[in-house]
Amino acid sequence: MTCYFVIVGHNDNPLFELDVKETGKLDDKRQMAQFVAHASLDLVDEAKFLKSVDRFNELSVAGFVTASHMRFILVYDGPKAQENMKNFFMDMYDAFVKALLNPFYVPNTPIASSNFRKKAQVIAKKYL
């Protein structure tokens, strides 16, 4: 199963990346998931809300655009991720907002907080 989650900033720069991987050639799948995620940025911008926006072979892409125009992109294969997609995005958005409230975080820069990464991993395990 492949699940790759990325938060993309205003300048199409990745602010946070999370890999949820279990089997297979991990490097090849990660690179393919990154390629598919960034290739679908325009489709996510058009969608503006939570839904599945693209497919590439066995990989599906779901997107969510926040009120501040940050894009949350999830590249996944398998039906379990699709069933829990809304809850995953809402919990990740909640964790993201809490990370933005940190006075030491500079907006539109990569999120380097280890607490945020741990929260994201817990959320991913729960829903994906």
Secondary structure, 3 states (H helix, E strand, C coil): CEEEEEEECCCCCEEEEEEEECCCCHHHHHHHHHHHHHHCHHHHHHHCCCEEEEEECCEEEEEEECCCCCEEEEEECCHHHHHCHHHHHHHHHHHHHHHHCCCCCCCCCCCCCHHHHHHHHHHHHHHC
